[in-house]
């Protein structure tokens, strides 16, 4: 169901994607598969964000954070925190978004996950700029450019 939901998301069939991914979360939970449920929640959050249902995205990310406490699934925790940052930013809760982005970035670096920084740094810079923290935004964008040059990454959006 998760795969079908992701495919439907890619095809912009958001209603069907939401139904499939919601069912997948429920099924994984019934089976006791926290990892499967977590991945379905990450995908579900992405669909909610794409259709502008930020409160639902926030709720889903919080539900996903519970099984990642205590260092379990730290990479997924980093992705969930970035998702929370995105949704909070879009809701105008910029200071909260900064906290989530900073925590996501910390985990990304701790894990040496090369894919996380190019996705999080531009969003963090955007949030700093929205708060008028221009020196910090500039510093983060400079880090971002270095990361793009090092990794060869072309796109920053998740």
C-alpha positions, 0 to 999 in steps of 0.5 A: 500500500505504501508503494501504491500511495507513493506512486499515486502521490507522484501522479498527483492523485492526492486523495488516493495517495492519502487513503493508501498511505493512511491505510498503510500506517494502520496496517503496519501498526496492526502488524507491529511493524514500527519501521514500516509505519514510520516510512508510511508516515513520512510519505503521508506527511509529504502528501499533506504538505503538498496539498497544503494541509500543514496541520495534518502534516504536523500531526503525522510528523509528531506521531512518527517522532514517538517511535524514534525517541531514544536514538532509534531510527535517527535518520527518519527522526531527522527527516520528520523534524525537517518535515515539521520545520517545513509545515511550521514555516508554512503555518507562519510558525517560523521560530518553531520551524528554525528549532526543528531545522536545527535539530534535523541538521544536528542529527544529519551531521551526527549520522554523516548523512550526506543527503540531509544537509542540502535539503535542510540548509536552504530551508533554515536560511529561508527561516532565518531570513524571515526572522530578520536574522540575515547574518545567520541566513548568509552563513547558512547559505555559504555552508549550503554552497560548500555542501552543494559543491562537495556533494554535486547536489543540484536540488535542495527541495525534498 
